[in-house]
Amino acid sequence: MYIFIGILNILCGILVCFVIGPFDNKVLNICISLLFFVNGILGIRKAIKN
């Protein structure tokens, strides 16, 4: 389950950074996408550890 959530978070980070860009500020878009990336990587690490 954590692997699926992690992959979904990474895909959302890619969408926010490159496709959608919900904010006018480019730096804010990159920060939000990095949050999704880090959350996804931590979820995948949790799944591998268990």
N, CA and C of each residue as an Amber inpcrd file, in Angstrom:
protein
   150
   0.8250000  -1.2000000   0.0000000   0.0000000   0.0000000   0.0000000
   0.8660000   1.2590000   0.0000000   1.9540000   1.2320000   0.7970000
   2.8220000   2.4070000   0.8660000   3.5400000   2.6560000  -0.4580000
   3.8480000   1.5690000  -1.1900000   4.4990000   1.7520000  -2.4920000
   3.5610000   2.4770000  -3.4450000   2.2990000   2.1050000  -3.4460000
   1.3150000   2.7570000  -4.3220000   1.1700000   4.2340000  -3.9650000
   1.0960000   4.5350000  -2.6780000   0.9700000   5.9280000  -2.2410000
   2.2330000   6.7080000  -2.5930000   3.3950000   6.0830000  -2.4350000
   4.6480000   6.7520000  -2.7710000   4.7510000   7.0750000  -4.2470000
   4.3780000   6.1240000  -5.1030000   4.4130000   6.3670000  -6.5490000
   3.4060000   7.4370000  -6.9270000   2.2480000   7.4230000  -6.2980000
   1.2320000   8.4490000  -6.5670000   1.7250000   9.8380000  -6.1610000
   2.4160000   9.9310000  -5.0220000   2.9670000  11.2130000  -4.5960000
   4.0290000  11.7120000  -5.5600000   4.8890000  10.8200000  -6.0580000
   5.9250000  11.2300000  -7.0040000   5.2950000  11.7070000  -8.3080000
   4.2520000  11.0110000  -8.7770000   3.5640000  11.4490000  -9.9960000
   2.8930000  12.8030000  -9.7930000   2.3130000  13.0280000  -8.6110000
   1.7030000  14.3370000  -8.3300000   2.7590000  15.4320000  -8.3020000
   3.9370000  15.1240000  -7.7820000   5.0220000  16.1000000  -7.7910000
   5.4450000  16.4640000  -9.1980000   5.5030000  15.4680000 -10.0950000
   5.8470000  15.7410000 -11.4940000   4.7640000  16.5920000 -12.1410000
   3.5070000  16.2690000 -11.8680000   2.4080000  17.0580000 -12.4380000
   2.4450000  18.5040000 -11.9700000   2.6640000  18.7070000 -10.6670000
   2.6780000  20.0710000 -10.1280000   3.8400000  20.8550000 -10.7180000
   4.9910000  20.2030000 -10.8390000   6.1830000  20.9240000 -11.2820000
   6.1200000  21.2600000 -12.7650000   5.7160000  20.3050000 -13.6140000
   5.8650000  20.4880000 -15.0560000   4.5640000  20.7370000 -15.7980000
   3.4580000  20.1830000 -15.3390000   2.2350000  20.2200000 -16.1430000
   1.2620000  21.2890000 -15.6500000   0.7910000  21.1440000 -14.4100000
  -0.3030000  21.9910000 -13.9500000   0.2000000  23.3610000 -13.5120000
   1.1040000  23.4000000 -12.5480000   1.5940000  24.6670000 -12.0120000
   0.4730000  25.5110000 -11.4230000  -0.1030000  25.1110000 -10.2760000
  -1.2880000  25.8070000  -9.7480000  -1.0110000  27.2370000  -9.2940000
   0.2530000  27.5560000  -9.0110000   0.5780000  28.8920000  -8.5190000
   1.3040000  29.6740000  -9.6060000   1.1940000  30.9890000  -9.5540000
   1.8840000  31.8380000 -10.5250000   3.3830000  31.8750000 -10.2660000
   3.7670000  31.6770000  -9.0060000   5.1730000  31.7390000  -8.6250000
   5.8540000  30.4100000  -8.9510000   6.9180000  30.4470000  -9.7650000
   7.6100000  29.2190000 -10.1730000   8.3140000  28.5590000  -8.9870000
   8.8810000  29.3680000  -8.0970000   9.5870000  28.8100000  -6.9380000
   8.6170000  28.0660000  -6.0310000   7.4200000  28.6060000  -5.8540000
   6.4140000  27.9470000  -5.0200000   5.9890000  26.6160000  -5.6390000
   5.8340000  26.5830000  -6.9570000   5.5020000  25.3170000  -7.6280000
   6.5820000  24.2730000  -7.3950000   7.8460000  24.6820000  -7.4880000
   8.9470000  23.7300000  -7.2990000   8.9820000  23.2400000  -5.8510000
   8.7350000  24.1460000  -4.8890000   8.7330000  23.7300000  -3.4800000
   7.6200000  22.7240000  -3.1870000   6.4330000  22.9770000  -3.7250000
   5.3130000  22.0530000  -3.5070000   5.6050000  20.7010000  -4.1590000
   6.1800000  20.7140000  -5.3630000   6.4960000  19.4440000  -6.0210000
   7.5810000  18.6960000  -5.2660000   8.5440000  19.4110000  -4.6750000
   9.5640000  18.7380000  -3.8690000   8.9560000  18.1000000  -2.6280000
   7.9470000  18.7450000  -2.0390000   7.2550000  18.1280000  -0.9010000
   6.6080000  16.8070000  -1.3040000   5.9770000  16.7920000  -2.4870000
   5.3720000  15.5460000  -2.9680000   6.4410000  14.4780000  -3.2130000
   7.5850000  14.8840000  -3.8250000   8.6620000  13.9320000  -4.0820000
   9.1810000  13.3230000  -2.7900000   9.4650000  14.1670000  -1.8000000
  10.0160000  13.6720000  -0.5380000   9.0170000  12.7660000   0.1660000
   7.7480000  13.1510000   0.1420000   6.7170000  12.3250000   0.7680000
   6.6140000  10.9670000   0.0650000   6.7010000  10.9690000  -1.2490000
   6.6500000   9.7160000  -2.0010000   7.8350000   8.8220000  -1.7200000
   9.0290000   9.4220000  -1.6500000  10.2330000   8.6260000  -1.3790000
  10.1830000   8.0470000   0.0280000   9.6970000   8.8360000   0.9930000
   9.5820000   8.3150000   2.3620000   8.5650000   7.1870000   2.4460000
   7.4770000   7.2940000   1.6830000   6.4840000   6.2110000   1.6690000
   7.0480000   4.9330000   1.0820000   7.8340000   5.0490000   0.0330000
   8.4420000   3.8640000  -0.5730000   9.4800000   3.2530000   0.3700000
  10.2390000   4.1050000   1.0610000  11.2130000   3.5910000   2.0310000
  10.5270000   2.8530000   3.1600000   9.3740000   3.3750000   3.6090000
   8.6180000   2.7210000   4.6800000   8.1300000   1.3560000   4.2210000
   7.7090000   1.2720000   2.9590000   7.2150000  -0.0060000   2.4340000
   8.3570000  -1.0160000   2.3140000   9.5380000  -0.5550000   1.8940000
  10.6660000  -1.4790000   1.7570000  11.1580000  -1.9470000   3.1170000
  11.1440000  -1.0400000   4.0990000  11.6130000  -1.3930000   5.4430000
  10.7140000  -2.4470000   6.0840000   9.4090000  -2.3750000   5.8290000
   8.4840000  -3.3630000   6.3820000   8.5420000  -4.5760000   5.5190000
